């Protein structure tokens, strides 16, 4: 099964994809929904199994990924046209602009020589490909290229004190490798849109776990896709609207999150659901089971997982001095399955 390589992403289900793929396949589903899709890893797994997939996320960069790997059909898309466009973009003469100033000089996410390449490529996409079918895969290719040469641990809340080794490589766009099949990519708030989505056989739900918002964690990608060149603030050079109330989610607040999850699970039009959570979050395993039990029979898989590396390196300040103690290196991922008992039995048996 082909899953496209995607950006470094907090909460990514990269290590869970093989397990999730077995569960999805055993469900016998022909249609699927991936809520809070992020990098679209799980939606891609659904699509490669032959499902018609809907992906949903509020982030602009996630919509680009969804348009590229979920909505586009790799069998009918003009691959040679895409490769010609990528070749043209790679041949452009670098020129410094907003991206270089904001993310290579005012902050240090990328080396300036790569920032200049991002600037000229992004401007060319805006002038020549905006509104065409090539816009999304070219933007996806640009994000992947930039991610390969960044100088962070993954999230864009900070950057490394010294340049990472990969940041010294030359940024190069590559074939984003489109997937065969059909799907739909939706951008918006899951609380508002879930009930309006089409019925599916199975839904994967991976909501935020805590107060940290992906809009701020990946603000560079958001600005790169929107290309609105916003004013920024702080050492991390985040967009000013990261502070705004309009981008705050009920899932990022402890008092409102339980009701938000309950509403989402109640609204989703799916026979079977898989809810992904972990043992460091605001709801306990028993509370998750109670919420999901309204959807039918419930089974739970607990998976030992390695925690995000920031929990280890985040104990040092900007001078390199140790200012805290490292957190746990492992946690438990909870996969809560709910739906018809016979379907869940097949799913559990597939990973036994």
Phi and psi in degrees as a GROMACS rama.xvg file:
@    title "Ramachandran Plot"
@    xaxis  label "Phi"
@    yaxis  label "Psi"
@TYPE xy
-96.2698  117.29  UNK-2
-114.817  127.424  UNK-3
-69.2056  139.949  UNK-4
-65.329  134.465  UNK-5
-129.354  179.05  UNK-6
-66.5388  160.057  UNK-7
-63.6635  130.554  UNK-8
-148.753  123.923  UNK-9
-63.5237  128.308  UNK-10
85.3141  5.53189  UNK-11
-60.8187  143.603  UNK-12
-99.0346  29.1347  UNK-13
-53.3864  -48.4756  UNK-14
-74.181  -19.9129  UNK-15
-91.778  -11.8049  UNK-16
-56.3055  -44.2934  UNK-17
-58.2812  -43.3372  UNK-18
-65.9832  -46.363  UNK-19
-61.8006  -36.9614  UNK-20
-62.6919  -41.4548  UNK-21
-62.3561  -42.8862  UNK-22
-64.2888  -44.9532  UNK-23
-63.1504  -43.0633  UNK-24
-65.5573  -42.3366  UNK-25
-67.4076  -22.5459  UNK-26
-68.2483  -20.8926  UNK-27
74.6199  13.1152  UNK-28
-69.2065  144.157  UNK-29
-111.333  -11.3567  UNK-30
-132.527  143.589  UNK-31
-143.094  156.492  UNK-32
-129.388  132.466  UNK-33
-118.031  98.4668  UNK-34
-82.1265  145.048  UNK-35
57.0298  50.1732  UNK-36
-67.4639  -26.5236  UNK-37
60.4761  -112.953  UNK-38
-81.6756  -3.35212  UNK-39
73.4548  17.6491  UNK-40
-56.2016  -48.4335  UNK-41
-72.2624  -38.2966  UNK-42
-60.7382  -37.9103  UNK-43
-63.4309  -41.0602  UNK-44
-60.6825  -42.0578  UNK-45
-60.7598  -45.4753  UNK-46
-64.9928  -39.6256  UNK-47
-69.2251  -18.2666  UNK-48
-83.8059  -0.0679026  UNK-49
94.1716  6.94415  UNK-50
-76.7909  152.786  UNK-51
-84.826  121.237  UNK-52
-115.835  141.121  UNK-53
-114.345  128.235  UNK-54
-113.245  145.254  UNK-55
-140.97  136.357  UNK-56
-161.943  157.38  UNK-57
-87.0561  -16.8189  UNK-58
-78.945  141.766  UNK-59
-66.2557  -39.0881  UNK-60
-68.1527  -34.0063  UNK-61
-67.2908  -35.8312  UNK-62
-61.995  -37.8571  UNK-63
-60.9986  -44.807  UNK-64
-63.2826  -42.1771  UNK-65
-64.3608  -42.7756  UNK-66
-63.3489  -32.5109  UNK-67
-78.4504  -52.7403  UNK-68
-101.713  -13.9505  UNK-69
-109.514  -49.8776  UNK-70
-77.1559  -38.04  UNK-71
-75.5565  141.7  UNK-72
-99.6604  112.107  UNK-73
-62.9873  -18.7822  UNK-74
-80.4482  -27.8171  UNK-75
-106.931  -16.6641  UNK-76
-66.4791  148.073  UNK-77
-79.7562  91.6655  UNK-78
-63.7726  -39.8121  UNK-79
-65.0414  -35.244  UNK-80
-64.9194  -40.0519  UNK-81
-64.6103  -45.6621  UNK-82
-65.6501  -36.2071  UNK-83
-63.6818  -41.2192  UNK-84
-65.1898  -40.8235  UNK-85
-62.8202  -43.1294  UNK-86
-60.7668  -41.9548  UNK-87
-62.6092  -44.5168  UNK-88
-64.6153  -38.4989  UNK-89
-66.8304  -23.1162  UNK-90
-88.6475  -4.35614  UNK-91
-67.44  148.316  UNK-92
-76.8429  124.2  UNK-93
-57.7024  146.411  UNK-94
-152.01  125.918  UNK-95
-69.048  143.338  UNK-96
-154.586  -146.97  UNK-97
-57.921  -45.9191  UNK-98
-63.5934  -44.655  UNK-99
-60.9515  -46.9165  UNK-100
-63.5862  -45.113  UNK-101
-76.7735  -38.762  UNK-102
-116.802  3.19955  UNK-103
-125.624  -25.0982  UNK-104
-111.334  -56.7247  UNK-105
-66.0625  -29.0352  UNK-106
-137.611  177.349  UNK-107
-128.683  52.038  UNK-108
-77.1252  -31.678  UNK-109
-140.058  153.774  UNK-110
-71.4624  144.826  UNK-111
-55.4568  -35.647  UNK-112
-65.9453  -28.142  UNK-113
-82.2911  -32.635  UNK-114
-60.6078  -37.6968  UNK-115
-64.9841  -34.0438  UNK-116
-70.7684  -40.5396  UNK-117
-60.4128  -45.6692  UNK-118
-56.9074  -50.7879  UNK-119
-69.4427  -36.3996  UNK-120
-67.2877  -44.4929  UNK-121
-64.6687  -39.8435  UNK-122
-63.8978  -38.2606  UNK-123
-67.4251  -40.5811  UNK-124
-61.9435  -41.6606  UNK-125
-64.7678  -38.5464  UNK-126
-82.8891  -33.5266  UNK-127
-109.254  -22.1879  UNK-128
-124.607  -0.619602  UNK-129
-60.0729  128.843  UNK-130
85.2468  -3.16509  UNK-131
-97.9087  168.536  UNK-132
-66.7334  -19.5851  UNK-133
-80.0278  -16.8335  UNK-134
-57.9011  -50.563  UNK-135
-63.8573  -51.5961  UNK-136
-64.4968  -30.0661  UNK-137
-70.167  -40.4538  UNK-138
-65.2458  -40.6837  UNK-139
-61.2699  -43.3022  UNK-140
-62.8432  -38.1986  UNK-141
-67.2088  -42.578  UNK-142
-62.9068  -44.8701  UNK-143
-60.3193  -41.6846  UNK-144
-63.6978  -43.6959  UNK-145
-67.0533  -38.5208  UNK-146
-62.7786  -31.1063  UNK-147
-72.1479  -15.9433  UNK-148
-124.766  23.1467  UNK-149
-82.242  175.82  UNK-150
-130.61  57.4685  UNK-151
-133.203  176.207  UNK-152
-91.9215  1.71469  UNK-153
134.425  -54.652  UNK-154
-84.4133  156.01  UNK-155
-105.21  38.9006  UNK-156
-88.4618  -15.6604  UNK-157
-164.025  172.299  UNK-158
-134.336  163.976  UNK-159
-70.1544  148.071  UNK-160
-63.3391  -42.1428  UNK-161
-112.452  150.222  UNK-162
-59.6766  133.907  UNK-163
-68.8965  158.11  UNK-164
-62.6334  -39.7416  UNK-165
-67.4408  -24.5763  UNK-166
-66.9872  -16.0488  UNK-167
-83.8706  -9.40522  UNK-168
-78.8804  156.75  UNK-169
-83.0362  129.441  UNK-170
-62.8582  130.514  UNK-171
-143.759  126.771  UNK-172
-74.7778  141.686  UNK-173
-130.052  168.528  UNK-174
-58.3675  120.914  UNK-175
-74.0272  -4.88298  UNK-176
58.0742  84.3071  UNK-177
-70.7331  152.957  UNK-178
-104.409  142.153  UNK-179
-71.023  143.849  UNK-180
118.88  175.4  UNK-181
-119.293  155.946  UNK-182
-171.09  -177.552  UNK-183
-135.003  133.527  UNK-184
-111.072  125.77  UNK-185
-119.962  137.049  UNK-186
-111.554  130.063  UNK-187
160.197  -176.42  UNK-188
-84.185  124.022  UNK-189
-58.7533  -35.3725  UNK-190
-63.8248  -32.5386  UNK-191
-87.6537  -32.1188  UNK-192
-104.172  -22.395  UNK-193
-54.3894  -45.0568  UNK-194
-65.0858  -21.7138  UNK-195
-89.6817  -9.49964  UNK-196
-75.565  155.973  UNK-197
-65.2352  156.248  UNK-198
-64.1941  139.618  UNK-199
-133.406  164.273  UNK-200
-75.6521  -38.6024  UNK-201
-144.267  143.271  UNK-202
-127.349  135.713  UNK-203
-106.744  127.673  UNK-204
-124.817  116.527  UNK-205
-129.779  74.4971  UNK-206
-74.7753  164.25  UNK-207
-56.7607  148.352  UNK-208
-99.8888  -18.7253  UNK-209
-154.201  -160.336  UNK-210
-76.433  -13.4552  UNK-211
-77.4979  124.722  UNK-212
-98.0915  135.295  UNK-213
-66.1186  -25.8019  UNK-214
-59.9529  -37.8178  UNK-215
-85.7613  -32.8081  UNK-216
-66.0232  -27.1252  UNK-217
-129.61  44.0065  UNK-218
-65.4459  -28.2396  UNK-219
-64.4634  -45.0601  UNK-220
-65.3716  -36.9819  UNK-221
-62.4428  -44.7548  UNK-222
-68.9751  -34.9444  UNK-223
-66.0863  -39.4092  UNK-224
-73.6138  -49.4063  UNK-225
-66.0219  -36.2817  UNK-226
52.8635  42.2236  UNK-227
-95.9515  -3.60624  UNK-228
49.7787  59.8658  UNK-229
-75.8541  161.94  UNK-230
-68.39  153.034  UNK-231
-129.024  170.489  UNK-232
-145.197  156.526  UNK-233
75.4018  173.993  UNK-234
-63.0778  -36.1963  UNK-235
-76.6371  -8.47144  UNK-236
57.131  47.5186  UNK-237
-78.2717  156.249  UNK-238
-59.155  143.007  UNK-239
-60.8373  -33.1086  UNK-240
-74.5223  -4.33046  UNK-241
-60.4573  -29.1783  UNK-242
-79.1145  -13.7572  UNK-243
-73.2204  150.821  UNK-244
-69.2294  -26.6748  UNK-245
-66.5322  -18.4262  UNK-246
-107.374  15.1625  UNK-247
-91.3843  135.537  UNK-248
-110.579  147.043  UNK-249
-62.4807  -23.0166  UNK-250
-74.8574  -13.4673  UNK-251
-100.421  11.9552  UNK-252
-124.972  127.488  UNK-253
-59.5061  -41.1369  UNK-254
-67.6664  -32.1103  UNK-255
-99.397  -15.1992  UNK-256
-63.8269  -44.3095  UNK-257
-57.5936  -43.6931  UNK-258
-66.8817  -34.6142  UNK-259
-65.7991  -42.4341  UNK-260
-66.8336  -43.2371  UNK-261
-60.909  -41.6641  UNK-262
-65.8652  -43.4673  UNK-263
-61.5542  -45.6755  UNK-264
-65.0779  -33.0161  UNK-265
-73.3057  -30.1598  UNK-266
-85.2437  -24.9781  UNK-267
-66.8893  129.695  UNK-268
-91.9991  78.3268  UNK-269
-143.912  145.43  UNK-270
-72.4662  -42.1724  UNK-271
-126.532  143.084  UNK-272
-128.307  153.346  UNK-273
-125.293  115.793  UNK-274
-102.233  127.906  UNK-275
-105.504  130.407  UNK-276
-152.945  -177.736  UNK-277
-146.055  172.751  UNK-278
-81.836  2.88614  UNK-279
-103.959  8.20377  UNK-280
-95.6312  -174.727  UNK-281
-82.4542  -13.5457  UNK-282
-112.865  138.637  UNK-283
-78.2868  167.505  UNK-284
-58.2903  -43.576  UNK-285
-65.0418  -38.1503  UNK-286
-66.2753  -37.668  UNK-287
-63.0182  -43.5822  UNK-288
-62.0692  -42.3249  UNK-289
-61.9802  -44.1789  UNK-290
-64.2984  -43.4191  UNK-291
-75.337  -20.9487  UNK-292
-63.2912  -19.4289  UNK-293
-71.1514  -12.9549  UNK-294
-93.9224  -4.42029  UNK-295
131.289  -154.102  UNK-296
-63.4128  147.536  UNK-297
-125.833  136.194  UNK-298
-130.55  149.237  UNK-299
-128.176  133.545  UNK-300
-112.283  128.94  UNK-301
-108.996  123.198  UNK-302
-120.127  122.843  UNK-303
-69.6545  127.539  UNK-304
-135.555  154.019  UNK-305
-80.8526  134.443  UNK-306
-76.6442  163.074  UNK-307
-57.6378  137.643  UNK-308
-62.7066  -22.8084  UNK-309
-60.2559  -24.0074  UNK-310
-67.7966  -18.1028  UNK-311
-97.8331  -47.305  UNK-312
-83.7238  -14.7778  UNK-313
-73.3243  3.34699  UNK-314
-87.7849  0.673455  UNK-315
-109.395  144.158  UNK-316
-86.6093  -173.618  UNK-317
-65.607  -22.1061  UNK-318
-89.0807  -3.98777  UNK-319
93.5353  1.38564  UNK-320
-79.7419  141.421  UNK-321
-75.7503  126.141  UNK-322
-124.576  3.05387  UNK-323
-158.793  -176.802  UNK-324
-109.027  142.152  UNK-325
-66.2834  147.947  UNK-326
-82.0572  -176.296  UNK-327
-61.5602  146.837  UNK-328
-87.8866  -15.8369  UNK-329
-129.939  157.097  UNK-330
-145.995  178.217  UNK-331
-108.393  123.825  UNK-332
-88.9335  129.138  UNK-333
-101.205  124.677  UNK-334
-108.903  110.187  UNK-335
-101.641  116.091  UNK-336
-102.065  135.072  UNK-337
-141.228  138.976  UNK-338
154.776  -158.832  UNK-339
-59.9046  134.71  UNK-340
-59.0345  -39.2993  UNK-341
-68.9366  -33.7043  UNK-342
-68.86  -46.0083  UNK-343
-62.6425  -34.9216  UNK-344
-61.7671  -42.7442  UNK-345
-65.0941  -38.8131  UNK-346
-65.5649  -46.707  UNK-347
-64.3397  -39.8841  UNK-348
-62.7361  -32.1547  UNK-349
-67.8926  -21.4756  UNK-350
-117.446  11.1726  UNK-351
